[in-house]
Amino acid sequence: MNTLKPFLMISTVFPAALPAQEKPNIIYIMTDQQTAKAMSCAGNKDLHTPNMDKLAQRGIRFDNAYCAHPLSGPSRAAMFTGHTSGEVGLDKNGTPMPDSLRTRTLGSLVEQAGYTTAYAGKWHVHTGSLPGKYAFGFENLHGHNDFGLAEACVNFLQRKHNKPFFLVASFDNPHNICQYARKQTLPFATVKEPRIEDCPNLPENFNVSPYDADVLVREKALSYRIYPTGNYTPDDWRRYLNAYYRLVEHIDIEIGKIITEIDRQNLWKNTVIIFTSDHGDGAAAHRWNQKTVLYEEVTNIPFIVCLPKGKNAGKVLPQLINNGVDLLPSICEWTGAQVPADCQGVSFCSIVEEGDTQKAHQPYVVSETYFFQTGGTRGWLVRTPKYKYVLYESGINREMLYNMQTDRKEMCNLAIESKYRNILLQHRQMLQEWMKKHPLPGRISTLQFIPKEFE
């Protein structure tokens, strides 16, 4: 395991100056495996999510938010440590958190800033639930179980609070789609099989792109051993989509219970509410289900921020957000907590506070992946305002470039065309810059995987 830099602190200016009673409460609501378009407020007519829609109406929705790593444990590790999963060795599910990080997680930092901190639901940084009644700076309200989770959060909100609070509500669904694909009993929901004519149609990018990375063919074949969809017919995929959307609707109802209590107490006036997911799902795009790959459906996640008193309500912003490493500095800024100096995420507070679609922010975000179940293939994506660059460490067509303004379905790989050489080189340079800032501990440098010549 790597040795982190000395634990230096960087204090924020604006919220740190606020008296405790004026600091906003923070409610962080998270689903598991929800793609960005799986909300009716995002234009999806195959499902109805009135409670997520209400958050979007009361808040600011980001179109271009990406997970740090499209797998639960690594994604959540980035959220609650402020580090990329690779640089701290948390790039696989079930990996214990390094001792050097255990007392400086987001929960601990916010608690030290004078907040009451509580967590309900799936943790999964290195265990399913928080270990014990108090861990990583959080009071443990409820274990890894969607049943009763919303009620536990409501009970917490109904307590008498003498300090501002930071509450995390972490739901498992629509992750039950994993059990659905394996024909297992769903642990936290029930889905009825409808007539095929009542199922959603297939997505426009159901077929695989002609110049997609061939490493994904191998990964898909191995993934089918775990999620046996290899012999799915188009009708089977439609049933899969139906189940997935019904699971999203199921969890929307649970989120509504928390929103009802927020309404009852009018917590909108002094609370920052953030809604997101740890990663998305293939949702039948490119005939892919589940996660780990860098397709848009898997890495682009819902991200909504509701500011106190409905400031900038209803806006949709285009700026690039990483909901992993950018979360810690942002919540620290609102709460007056101190950010460890070696955390390199970029706070999105000023973006949502100003609500300006033209305001300059970070020039790119990066997601990383590691196919640990298949022997260790790594991959990265670099998302810039116009393009998305994807690189896998091996294979044919391992390098991809897509125009996100005209081809968000990722069907036309521009990396094979010489006229896009300069754009390709620019994105290689960005990834190289990022890799230098986020080296893997005790392993050979990832810089070797960046192509040196035009391939």
Secondary structure, 3 states (H helix, E strand, C coil): CCCCCCCCEECCCCHHHCCHHHCCEEEEEEECCCCCCCCHHHCCCCCCCHHHHHHHHHCEEECCEECCCCCHHHHHHHHHHCCCCCCCCCCCCCCCCCHHHHCCCHHHHHHHCCCEEEEEECCCCCCCCCCCCEECCEEEEECCCCCCHHHHHHHHHCCCCCCCEEEEEECCCCCCHHHHHCCCCCCCCCCCCCCHHHCCCCCCCCCCCCCCCCHHHHHHHHHHHHCCCCCCCHHHHHHHHHHHHHHHHHHHHHHHHHHHHHHHHCHHHHEEEEEEECCCCCCCHHHCCCCCCCCHHHHECCEEEECHHHCCCCEEECCCEECCCCHHHHHHHHHCCCEECCCCCCCCHHHHHHCCCCCCCCCCEEEEEEEHHHCCEEEEEEECCCEEEEEECCCCCCEEEEECCCCCCCCCCHHHCHHHHHHHHHHHHHHHHHHHHCCCCCCCCHHHHCCCCCC
